[in-house]
Amino acid sequence: MMRQEEDEKKGDDKYDIERFLAKHFTTRERILLKDIVTKYEEVTSIHKTLVEMKEAVCKYGWKVTCVSKVYYAVRV
């Protein structure tokens, strides 16, 4: 049972967020987090919530800010 859960987790991480951001958002310094989630789902067919994407983006040199209840990913 544990092995199956680990395999599913590896399947979610098979598309690296860092490569994804570098490929699809190369020139942008500030991106709506919702746009990242939508594009990620289109490309990989993996749905991530805003919280999951926020945690994933923060690992790779990006900062997530909130302005008037709208979340942005900002390149650091």
PyMOL commands that set and color helices and strands:
alter all, ss='L'
color gray80, all
select helices_A, chain A and resi 2-12+17-24+33-44+50-58
alter helices_A, ss='H'
color red, helices_A
select strands_A, chain A and resi 30-32+62-67+70-75
alter strands_A, ss='S'
color yellow, strands_A
deselect
rebuild
show_as cartoon
